[in-house]
Amino acid sequence: MAYFEGKLYYDKNGAAFEEKVKIYAKKYKKSTGKAPKTCKVHPSMTDLKTVGKIKIEKTLAIPANMFWIGEEVEDN
């Protein structure tokens, strides 16, 4: 079974969506040493499916202006 491991960021600045994902991807990598593979966001935030190599996953479980960035991890 897989679970999502990541960091949740709140953002209210005026930067473009793609730029925000890149900023939080850098923070995640600096914090964990691993590059994120997925960014979960509220569906109202974008129509994009990817930003670079990061998959954008839309979910109502994430409030608007929040970015949950990380990766799926297999539970052994």
LOVOFI-256989 format. One record per atom (N, C-alpha, C, O, CB): residue number from 1; residue in one letter; x, y, z. Coordinates in pm, whole numbers, plus 32768, in hexadecimal, padded with zeros to 4 digits. Each point is the difference from the previous one (the first is absolute). Glycine has a CB too. Example, Ala and Ser with C-alpha at 12.3 -4.5 7.8 and 13.67 -1.06 7.14 Angstrom:
2
num/residuo/xx/yy/zz
1/A/8527/7DC7/830C $
1/A/7FA7/8077/8000 $
1/A/805A/8078/8000 $
1/A/8068/7FFE/8042 $
1/A/7EDB/7F8D/803B $
2/S/809A/80DE/7F3B $
2/S/8052/8077/8006 $
2/S/7FB3/806D/8049 $
2/S/8033/806F/8011 $
2/S/8043/7F52/7F18 $
//
This chain:
76
num/residuo/xx/yy/zz
1/M/8054/7F8A/8000 $
1/M/7FAC/8076/8000 $
1/M/8058/807C/8000 $
1/M/8068/8003/8042 $
1/M/7EE1/7F81/8037 $
2/A/808F/80E1/7F3E $
2/A/804F/807B/7FF6 $
2/A/7FC1/806F/8054 $
2/A/7F87/8001/8017 $
2/A/80C5/7FBD/7F02 $
3/Y/8007/809D/8113 $
3/Y/7FD0/8077/8044 $
3/Y/804E/8078/7FCC $
3/Y/8067/7FF1/7FBF $
3/Y/7F5A/7F89/8110 $
4/F/800B/80FE/7F4E $
4/F/8040/807A/7FCF $
4/F/8052/803D/806F $
4/F/7FCD/801A/806D $
4/F/7F78/800D/7EF0 $
5/E/813A/7FF1/8086 $
5/E/805B/803F/805F $
5/E/8027/8087/7FC6 $
5/E/8033/8008/7F90 $
5/E/8025/7F17/80C5 $
6/G/7F90/814B/7FF5 $
6/G/8020/8083/7FCA $
6/G/7FF7/806F/8066 $
6/G/7FF0/7FE8/8077 $
6/G/7FBF/7FC8/7EB1 $
7/K/805B/80C9/80A5 $
7/K/7FF8/8077/8053 $
7/K/7F90/8058/7FCA $
7/K/7FEC/8009/7F87 $
7/K/810B/7FEC/80B3 $
8/L/7EC2/804A/8021 $
8/L/7F90/8055/7FDC $
8/L/802B/8092/800D $
8/L/8032/802A/8068 $
8/L/7F27/7F27/7FE4 $
9/Y/8094/80FA/7F49 $
9/Y/8025/808D/7FFE $
9/Y/7F86/8056/7FE5 $
9/Y/7FAD/7FDE/7FAB $
9/Y/813A/7FE7/8007 $
10/Y/7F0E/80AB/8097 $
10/Y/7F96/8061/7FE8 $
10/Y/803A/8073/7FB0 $
10/Y/806D/8031/801F $
10/Y/7F1B/7F8F/80B6 $
11/D/8032/806C/7EC4 $
11/D/8034/806B/7FAB $
11/D/7F92/8063/7FDE $
11/D/7F93/7FDA/7FD7 $
11/D/8118/7F8A/7FCB $
12/K/7F74/811C/806F $
12/K/7FA1/8067/7FDA $
12/K/8042/806F/7FAD $
12/K/7FC3/8069/7FEA $
12/K/7FBA/7F64/80E5 $
13/N/80FF/801C/7F03 $
13/N/8041/8068/7FAF $
13/N/7FCD/7FFB/7F70 $
13/N/7FB9/7FA3/7FDA $
13/N/8114/8050/80BA $
14/G/7F56/8070/7F1E $
14/G/7FCB/800D/7F7A $
14/G/804F/7FBB/7F92 $
14/G/7FE7/801B/7F8B $
14/G/7FBF/80B7/80C3 $
15/A/80B6/7ED8/7FD4 $
15/A/8050/7FBC/7F9A $
15/A/7FAA/7FA0/7FAF $
15/A/7F96/7FD4/802E $
15/A/8135/803F/8065 $
16/A/7F62/7FCE/7EF5 $
16/A/7FBA/7F9F/7FAB $
16/A/8002/7F76/8040 $
16/A/805C/7FDE/804B $
16/A/7FE2/80A8/7EE7 $
17/F/7F5C/7F2A/80AF $
17/F/7FF5/7F79/8039 $
17/F/807E/7FAF/7FEA $
17/F/8033/7FC2/805D $
17/F/7ED8/8046/7F7C $
18/E/8128/7FF7/7FAC $
18/E/8077/7FB1/7FDF $
18/E/8078/8029/8056 $
18/E/804D/7FAC/802E $
18/E/7F5E/8039/7EE7 $
19/E/8063/809D/8100 $
19/E/806F/8033/8051 $
19/E/7FF3/7FD2/8091 $
19/E/8062/7FDD/8040 $
19/E/7FB2/80EB/7F28 $
20/K/7F72/7F3A/80CB $
20/K/7FE8/7FD3/808A $
20/K/8027/7F6D/8010 $
20/K/8041/7FDB/8062 $
20/K/7F04/80CC/7FB4 $
21/V/8092/7F06/7F8A $
21/V/8023/7F71/8008 $
21/V/8098/7FEF/8000 $
21/V/8035/7FB0/804D $
21/V/7EF4/8013/7F3C $
22/K/811C/8088/8023 $
22/K/8093/7FF6/7FFB $
22/K/803F/802D/8083 $
22/K/8060/7FC1/8030 $
22/K/7F97/8067/7EDA $
23/I/7FD5/8043/8131 $
23/I/8035/8031/8080 $
23/I/7FF0/7F95/806D $
23/I/805F/7FE3/8049 $
23/I/7F69/810A/7F75 $
24/Y/7FC0/7EDA/804B $
24/Y/7FE7/7F9C/8068 $
24/Y/8049/7F7D/7FE4 $
24/Y/8025/7FB9/805E $
24/Y/7EFD/80AF/7FCA $
25/A/80F4/7F77/7F5B $
25/A/8050/7F8A/7FDE $
25/A/8090/8011/8032 $
25/A/803C/7FA2/8034 $
25/A/7F32/8034/7F00 $
26/K/80C8/80A1/80BB $
26/K/8089/801C/8031 $
26/K/8006/7FF7/8098 $
26/K/805F/7FC7/8037 $
26/K/7FCB/80CE/7F02 $
27/K/7F72/7FA2/810B $
27/K/7FFC/7FF9/8092 $
27/K/7FF5/7F70/802F $
27/K/8043/7FD8/8060 $
27/K/7F52/810A/7FA8 $
28/Y/8017/7ECF/7FB5 $
28/Y/7FEF/7F74/8024 $
28/Y/8084/7FB4/7FEF $
28/Y/8028/7FB4/8058 $
28/Y/7EE6/8057/7F64 $
29/K/8133/800B/7FD3 $
29/K/807F/7FBA/7FE6 $
29/K/806A/8029/8065 $
29/K/804D/7FAC/8030 $
29/K/7F7A/8047/7EDD $
30/K/803F/808D/8114 $
30/K/8062/802F/8063 $
30/K/7FE5/7FC1/8089 $
30/K/805D/7FDF/8048 $
30/K/7FBB/80FA/7F39 $
31/S/7F6A/7F18/80A1 $
31/S/7FD9/7FCA/8082 $
31/S/8013/7F69/800A $
31/S/802B/7FCD/8068 $
31/S/7F33/80ED/7FAA $
32/T/8081/7EFD/7F81 $
32/T/8000/7F6E/8007 $
32/T/8074/7FBD/7FB7 $
32/T/8022/7F8D/801B $
32/T/7EEA/8082/7FF6 $
33/G/8131/803B/7F93 $
33/G/8069/7FC5/7FAD $
33/G/7FCA/7FB3/7F89 $
33/G/804E/7FC5/7FB4 $
33/G/803D/802D/8117 $
34/K/7EF1/800D/7F23 $
34/K/7FC2/7FB8/7F91 $
34/K/7FAF/8062/7FAB $
34/K/7FC3/805D/8033 $
34/K/8033/7ECF/8056 $
35/A/800B/80BD/7EF5 $
35/A/7FAF/8051/7FA6 $
35/A/7F6E/7FD3/8008 $
35/A/7FE6/7F87/7FFC $
35/A/80E0/809D/7F6B $
36/P/7EDB/8038/80A4 $
36/P/7F73/7FD8/8004 $
36/P/7FD1/7FD0/7F77 $
36/P/8034/8029/7F99 $
36/P/7FA3/807A/8120 $
37/K/7FC6/7F07/7F4A $
37/K/7FC9/7FCA/7F84 $
37/K/7F71/802D/7FE9 $
37/K/7FCF/7FFD/7F8F $
37/K/80C7/7F3F/8088 $
38/T/7F25/80EE/8054 $
38/T/7F73/8025/7FF8 $
38/T/7FE5/807D/8052 $
38/T/803C/8016/8068 $
38/T/7F87/7EF9/7F76 $
39/C/7FE0/8142/7FEF $
39/C/7FCE/8074/804A $
39/C/7F69/7FF9/8000 $
39/C/7FC1/8004/7F96 $
39/C/810A/808A/802C $
40/K/7EFA/7F69/80B5 $
40/K/7F6F/7FF9/800C $
40/K/7FCA/808B/801F $
40/K/8031/8045/8059 $
40/K/7FDA/7ECA/7FF6 $
41/V/7F8F/811A/7F64 $
41/V/7FC5/8085/800F $
41/V/7F68/7FF8/7FEF $
41/V/7FCB/7F9D/7FCF $
41/V/810A/80CD/7FDB $
42/H/7EE7/8001/807F $
42/H/7F70/800B/7FEC $
42/H/7FE4/800F/7F6B $
42/H/804D/8043/7FBA $
42/H/7F95/8027/812B $
43/P/7FB5/7F59/7EE7 $
43/P/7FE3/8005/7F70 $
43/P/7FEE/808E/7FC8 $
43/P/8014/8015/7F88 $
43/P/7F82/7F0F/8094 $
44/S/8045/813B/8037 $
44/S/7FEB/8089/7FD0 $
44/S/8082/8048/7FE0 $
44/S/7FFD/806D/7FC6 $
44/S/7F33/7F99/80C0 $
45/M/8141/7FC1/7F9E $
45/M/807F/8047/7FF4 $
45/M/8042/7FF6/7F77 $
45/M/804C/8059/7FDB $
45/M/7FD0/7F7E/8114 $
46/T/7FC8/7FC0/7EC5 $
46/T/8043/7FEF/7F7F $
46/T/7FBC/7F95/7FAB $
46/T/7FB5/7FAC/8032 $
46/T/8122/809B/8038 $
47/D/7F45/7FBD/7F15 $
47/D/7FD7/7F96/7FA4 $
47/D/8079/7FAE/7FD3 $
47/D/7FF2/7FA1/7FB4 $
47/D/7F4D/80EB/7FFE $
48/L/8137/7F98/807E $
48/L/807B/7FBB/7FD8 $
48/L/8003/7F72/8036 $
48/L/7FC9/7FE3/806A $
48/L/80AF/80F7/7F90 $
49/K/7FCA/7ECD/7FBB $
49/K/8012/7F76/802C $
49/K/808F/7FE7/8032 $
49/K/8018/7FA4/804E $
49/K/7F39/8015/7F0D $
50/T/810C/809A/8078 $
50/T/808B/7FF6/802D $
50/T/803F/808B/8004 $
50/T/7FD6/805D/7FBA $
50/T/803C/7EBA/7FE7 $
51/V/8056/80F4/80B2 $
51/V/805A/8074/7FFF $
51/V/808B/7FC3/7FFF $
51/V/802E/7FCA/8065 $
51/V/7F2F/80D6/801A $
52/G/80E7/7F6A/7F10 $
52/G/807F/7FB9/7FF3 $
52/G/7FE7/7F6B/800D $
52/G/7FAE/7FC7/7FB7 $
52/G/80D2/80FD/80A6 $
53/K/7FC7/7EFC/8000 $
53/K/7FEE/7F70/8016 $
53/K/7F9E/7FE2/8071 $
53/K/7FEB/7F8C/8024 $
53/K/80FD/8052/7F8B $
54/I/7EDC/808A/8089 $
54/I/7FA6/7FEE/8073 $
54/I/7F70/7FF1/7FD0 $
54/I/7FCC/8056/7FB9 $
54/I/80CF/8031/80D8 $
55/K/7F26/7F0C/7F96 $
55/K/7F75/7FE5/7FDE $
55/K/7FA6/8056/8058 $
55/K/8012/8005/807A $
55/K/8026/7F0C/7F3F $
56/I/7F68/8133/800A $
56/I/7FA0/8050/804B $
56/I/7F82/7FAC/8013 $
56/I/7FC1/7FD6/7F9F $
56/I/809D/8104/8004 $
57/E/7F7F/7F10/80D9 $
57/E/7F8A/7FAF/8022 $
57/E/7F9A/805B/8045 $
57/E/801E/803D/8067 $
57/E/806E/7EEE/7FAF $
58/K/7EFE/80DD/7FB2 $
58/K/7F97/8055/8038 $
58/K/7FA8/7FB0/805F $
58/K/7FD7/7F90/7FE1 $
58/K/802B/80FF/7F50 $
59/T/7FE2/7FAC/8145 $
59/T/7FAD/7FBC/8063 $
59/T/7FB7/8067/8056 $
59/T/8038/8066/8026 $
59/T/8067/7ED6/7FDC $
60/L/7EE4/80A7/801D $
60/L/7FB2/8058/8056 $
60/L/802E/7FF8/8092 $
60/L/7FD5/8051/8052 $
60/L/7F69/7F93/7F13 $
61/A/8117/7FBD/80BB $
61/A/8034/7FF2/8088 $
61/A/8064/806E/8024 $
61/A/801E/8015/8076 $
61/A/7FBF/7EF4/7F77 $
62/I/8057/813C/7FAF $
62/I/8061/806B/8017 $
62/I/7FB9/8086/7FEF $
62/I/7FC3/8017/7F97 $
62/I/80FF/7F58/8018 $
63/P/7F44/80EA/80B5 $
63/P/7FC2/8084/7FF2 $
63/P/8048/8054/7F96 $
63/P/8075/7FE9/7FE2 $
63/P/7F42/800D/810E $
64/A/8002/806B/7ED9 $
64/A/803E/805D/7FA0 $
64/A/8076/8046/8043 $
64/A/7FFF/8017/8079 $
64/A/7F24/800B/7F10 $
65/N/8141/7FFF/8028 $
65/N/807C/8042/802C $
65/N/805C/7FA6/8051 $
65/N/805F/8030/803F $
65/N/7F22/80A3/7FC2 $
66/M/8064/7EAC/7FFE $
66/M/8059/7FA0/8044 $
66/M/8040/7FA7/7F97 $
66/M/7FC1/7FDD/7F9B $
66/M/7FB1/8027/8137 $
67/F/810A/7FD7/7F46 $
67/F/804D/7FA8/7FA7 $
67/F/8036/7F8F/8056 $
67/F/8052/8017/805A $
67/F/7FEC/80A8/7F06 $
68/W/7F96/7EC7/8085 $
68/W/8035/7F8A/8046 $
68/W/805D/7FBD/7F9D $
68/W/7FD4/7FC3/7F9F $
68/W/7F5D/801D/80F6 $
69/I/8150/802C/7F84 $
69/I/8063/7FD3/7F9F $
69/I/8055/7F91/803B $
69/I/802C/8009/8073 $
69/I/7FD8/80DA/7F24 $
70/G/8013/7EB3/801A $
70/G/804D/7F8F/8032 $
70/G/7FFF/7F8D/7F9F $
70/G/8011/8013/7F87 $
70/G/7FBB/8033/8160 $
71/E/801E/7F40/7F4E $
71/E/8004/7F8A/7FAD $
71/E/7FB0/7F8E/803C $
71/E/7FED/7FF8/8079 $
71/E/80F1/804E/7F35 $
72/E/7EF2/7F62/7FFB $
72/E/7FBE/7F85/802B $
72/E/806C/7F9F/8031 $
72/E/8068/7FEF/7FC0 $
72/E/7ED7/8032/7F9A $
73/V/80A8/7FA0/8116 $
73/V/8060/7FA3/803C $
73/V/7FBB/7F79/8011 $
73/V/7F90/7FFA/8033 $
73/V/80EC/80C1/8044 $
74/E/7FC6/7EDB/7F5F $
74/E/7FCB/7F7A/8012 $
74/E/8018/7FD2/808F $
74/E/8070/8007/8033 $
74/E/7FB9/7FC4/7ED9 $
75/D/7F6D/8006/8135 $
75/D/8008/7FCD/8088 $
75/D/8027/7F6C/7FF7 $
75/D/7FB8/7FB0/7FC5 $
75/D/7F98/80F7/8091 $
76/N/8120/7F38/7FE5 $
76/N/802F/7F74/7FFC $
76/N/7FD3/7FB2/8076 $
76/N/801F/7F8A/800C $
76/N/80A3/80BD/7F76 $
//
